[in-house]
Structure formats: structure tokens, C-alpha cells
Amino acid sequence: MTAEIQSAAHDVVLETQRLRLRRFRHGDLEAIFAIIGDDVAMQYYPRTFNRADAAQWIQRNLRRYREHGYGLFAVTLKDSLDVIGDCGIIRQEVEGEPQMEVGYHFRRDQWGHGYATEAAHACMGLAFSAFGAGKVISLIRPENVPSRRVAERNGMSLERQVIHCGLPHFVYAMGREEFDSPQGLKPADQQGSNGTAKAVPLQNENPGIDGARVRREDYGQA
């Protein structure tokens, strides 16, 4: 086993049938820049990000791991080390209330395979089971229909519309009871995935979400 594979295995947080989610590393810079530097992939953001932004993106998530035990995680296919996206949990403040948000971003050539739905569903479960969330949300621009469909396929409901960082967003939400319910919706478009995930719990000294703060640099799940 190479050092790179050993390091990747050590960093793994979640596994689904097709995907691995692991902590970011500084060496992921080019991979994340290929996503957030893409004008089409980021069309619902106020701007496209440059390489310096990508470095800060990784650094913020490394800080989140230290402070909260979670953040956005790099996503790879199980048979590859190639980072194809990110998905995870971040703290947000919505109309003065602290929330746990599930966010996701995937490289454009990986769209259409159900990876975002599969990864987001696993992260919803992680928020409920490992970090005590009573509810999880996703903040989505109204015109971002693909991301809205991901939330809906995972059983999230449109709760309300808010102004977040100066722009209108839909708040999609799901409570713990709905997620745990046998009648709850499960991902339906995952091309062979059964929607289950195996979690590798993170050490977390601050499992609650009291006092959550969102900075403008964190806009839109960054």
C-alpha cells in the first residue's frame, strides 16, 4: 500500500456504496479549483473562485474539522483517489438561528450519476447520528433546480424563502424524526446505490450548534 493510499484511508469519514468522503488535504487544491473555478458549475454563486480562493476553501474546512469536528469533505469514487467533488456539514446562521447545513459541489463531468444525492444523504445521517442535529437544511438559490432536486430526492421539504448573504434562497429542511422514519424518502436515482452509509465518527469537542456564525466568505456552502 502506497503512502498516498494509507493517508487517504486514514482520513475517511464516510463510505457509501459507491463513494468515500474524507477530510480535505492541502494537496487537493487543483481538484477543488477544477470545481469552484468552473463558471458553469458555480453559475448560482455571485462569482467564480480563483486558486487563492480554493486554497482558502480547503483551509476553512481544515479549521472546521478542528473546531467543530465536521465541515465539507472531499468526495472520491471507491475505486479511485481522484477527487470529484465535496459534500459535508457546515454551520450556518439563518435569520438569526443556528443551523446545520448539508452542502455539495461536484465536478461537471460527474453530474448525472446521482453522486450528490448519495453523498448528501450520507451526510444528513452523519449530522443526525454523530453530531446531534435535530434538523438539517440546505440553502439553495430558487433558480438552482438541480440542487433543489437533490434535496427533494433525499426527502427534504421546502420550508421557506429567506435572504441569505443578500440573495434569495430556499431553505430545504428535514428533521431527525423524518429521516429515521421507515416511511421517509430515500435516494431513488443512485444507479445501484442502496443509500446506506458507514460512518467513521470524527472526534468532536463541540457537537452542538449554539453560537454558530457565518461569514460572508462562507457564502453558499464554501
C-alpha positions in Angstrom: 0.0 0.0 0.0 1.4 3.4 -1.0 1.8 6.3 1.4 -0.9 8.2 -0.5 -3.4 5.3 -0.2 -2.6 4.9 3.5 -3.1 8.6 4.1 -6.4 8.6 2.2 -7.7 5.6 4.2 -6.8 7.4 7.5 -8.8 10.4 6.5 -12.0 8.6 5.5 -15.1 9.9 7.4 -17.9 8.2 5.4 -18.4 5.5 2.9 -21.5 4.8 0.8 -21.9 2.0 -1.8 -20.0 4.0 -4.4 -18.3 6.9 -2.7 -15.8 7.8 0.0 -15.8 11.1 1.9 -12.6 12.1 3.5 -11.0 15.1 5.1 -9.5 17.7 2.8 -5.7 17.9 2.4 -3.7 20.8 1.1 -2.8 18.6 -1.9 -6.5 18.8 -3.1 -6.0 22.4 -4.3 -6.1 21.6 -8.1 -9.0 19.2 -7.7 -11.2 21.7 -5.8 -10.2 24.5 -8.1 -11.4 22.4 -11.0 -14.9 22.6 -9.4 -15.2 26.0 -7.9 -13.2 27.7 -10.7 -15.8 26.4 -13.3 -18.1 29.2 -14.4 -20.9 26.7 -15.2 -20.6 24.6 -12.0 -20.7 27.8 -9.9 -23.3 29.7 -12.0 -25.6 30.2 -9.0 -22.8 31.8 -6.9 -22.1 35.6 -7.0 -18.8 34.9 -8.6 -16.4 32.1 -9.7 -13.4 31.3 -7.4 -9.7 31.5 -8.2 -6.8 29.3 -7.0 -6.3 31.5 -3.9 -10.0 31.1 -3.1 -9.6 27.3 -3.5 -6.7 27.3 -1.0 -8.8 29.3 1.5 -11.7 26.9 0.8 -9.6 24.0 2.0 -8.1 25.9 4.9 -11.6 26.9 6.2 -12.6 23.2 6.2 -9.5 22.1 8.0 -10.3 24.7 10.6 -13.9 23.5 10.8 -12.7 19.9 11.5 -10.6 21.2 14.4 -13.3 23.5 15.8 -16.5 21.5 15.2 -15.5 18.0 14.1 -17.0 18.4 10.7 -17.0 20.5 7.5 -17.1 19.9 3.8 -15.3 16.6 2.9 -13.5 15.6 -0.3 -15.5 13.0 -2.3 -13.9 10.2 -4.3 -15.2 7.1 -6.0 -14.3 4.0 -4.1 -12.1 2.7 -6.9 -10.2 5.9 -7.3 -8.3 8.6 -5.4 -9.5 11.3 -7.8 -11.5 14.0 -6.0 -14.7 14.5 -7.9 -16.5 16.9 -5.5 -17.1 17.8 -2.0 -20.0 17.3 0.4 -20.5 17.8 4.1 -21.9 19.7 7.0 -21.3 23.3 7.9 -22.7 25.7 10.4 -24.9 28.5 9.1 -27.0 31.2 10.7 -30.4 31.7 9.0 -32.5 34.6 10.2 -30.6 34.6 13.5 -31.0 30.9 14.1 -28.0 28.4 14.1 -28.5 25.6 11.7 -26.6 22.6 10.3 -26.4 22.8 6.5 -25.6 19.9 4.1 -23.8 21.3 1.1 -22.3 19.7 -2.0 -20.4 20.7 -5.1 -19.3 18.2 -7.9 -17.1 18.4 -10.9 -19.2 19.0 -14.0 -18.1 15.8 -15.8 -19.5 13.8 -12.8 -23.0 15.3 -13.0 -25.9 13.0 -13.8 -24.8 9.9 -11.8 -26.6 10.6 -8.5 -23.4 11.2 -6.6 -24.6 14.4 -5.0 -27.8 12.7 -3.8 -25.9 9.8 -2.4 -23.2 11.9 -0.6 -25.7 14.4 0.8 -28.0 11.6 2.2 -24.9 10.1 4.0 -24.0 13.5 5.4 -27.6 14.0 6.6 -27.3 10.8 8.5 -23.9 11.8 10.0 -25.4 15.1 11.2 -28.2 13.3 13.0 -26.3 10.3 14.3 -22.9 11.8 15.2 -23.5 15.5 15.9 -26.9 15.6 17.5 -28.7 17.7 14.8 -32.4 17.9 15.3 -32.8 19.3 11.8 -30.6 19.7 8.8 -31.1 22.2 6.0 -29.8 23.1 2.6 -29.7 26.7 1.4 -30.4 26.7 -2.4 -31.0 29.5 -4.8 -34.5 29.3 -6.3 -33.2 29.0 -9.9 -30.8 26.2 -9.0 -33.2 23.4 -10.0 -30.6 20.6 -10.0 -29.7 21.2 -6.3 -33.3 21.5 -5.4 -33.9 18.1 -6.9 -31.1 16.6 -4.9 -32.7 17.9 -1.7 -36.2 16.7 -2.7 -34.9 13.2 -3.7 -33.4 13.0 -0.2 -36.8 13.7 1.4 -36.2 17.4 2.3 -39.1 19.8 2.1 -39.2 23.4 1.1 -39.6 25.2 4.4 -39.4 28.9 3.5 -37.6 31.5 1.4 -35.0 33.8 3.1 -32.5 36.4 2.1 -29.0 35.0 2.8 -25.9 37.0 2.1 -28.0 39.5 0.2 -29.6 36.9 -2.1 -32.9 35.0 -2.1 -32.5 31.3 -1.0 -34.9 28.5 -0.5 -34.5 26.7 2.8 -35.0 22.9 2.4 -35.2 21.1 5.6 -35.6 17.7 7.2 -36.0 16.7 10.9 -34.4 13.8 12.6 -37.7 12.0 13.1 -38.5 12.2 9.3 -35.0 10.9 8.5 -35.4 8.0 10.9 -38.9 7.1 9.8 -39.4 3.9 7.8 -41.7 5.8 5.6 -39.1 8.5 5.0 -37.9 9.0 1.4 -34.6 7.5 0.4 -32.4 8.4 -2.6 -34.0 7.0 -5.7 -31.7 7.8 -8.5 -28.3 6.4 -7.4 -27.8 3.8 -10.2 -27.1 0.8 -8.0 -26.7 2.6 -4.6 -28.8 1.4 -1.8 -28.4 4.7 0.0 -26.7 3.3 3.0 -23.5 4.7 4.5 -20.9 3.6 7.0 -19.7 6.4 9.2 -16.2 6.7 10.8 -17.0 9.2 13.7 -14.9 12.3 14.0 -13.5 13.4 17.3 -15.7 16.4 18.1 -15.3 18.6 21.2 -18.1 20.9 20.2 -21.1 18.8 18.9 -23.7 21.4 19.4 -24.5 24.3 17.1 -25.0 27.0 19.6 -23.3 30.3 18.8 -22.9 29.4 15.1 -21.6 32.2 13.0 -21.5 32.6 9.2 -19.1 34.9 7.5 -19.6 36.3 4.0 -16.7 34.3 2.8 -18.6 31.2 3.7 -21.5 32.1 1.4 -23.2 29.3 -0.3 -21.6 26.3 1.5 -18.0 27.4 0.9 
